[in-house]
């Protein structure tokens, strides 16, 4: 026989439901972004160039020239996005903690 089950169901407020839906959508969006970022690298392949008359052209040695790195505006954009994300997370966590604290009584 089953143990006695509580019949008290916890009803969420509209704000709590909105936070849960927002968190679920954010998790899904982040998962989609992670997949989209990893997919191009996972499916990358090197295709040899083809000569219209004789099929694939044999591989030749070439000179690879690399320059630069990440442009400054991209570094700035990444830093700003990280700072905004951290600020939003800090505010949301502070509000969540504040809502769970008991109200102080002025006396």
Secondary structure, DSSP 8 states (H G I E B T S, - for coil): -------------HHHHHHHHHHHHHHHHHHHHHHHHHHHHHT------EETTTEE-------------S-HHHHHHHHHHHHHHHHHHHHHHHHHHHHHS------
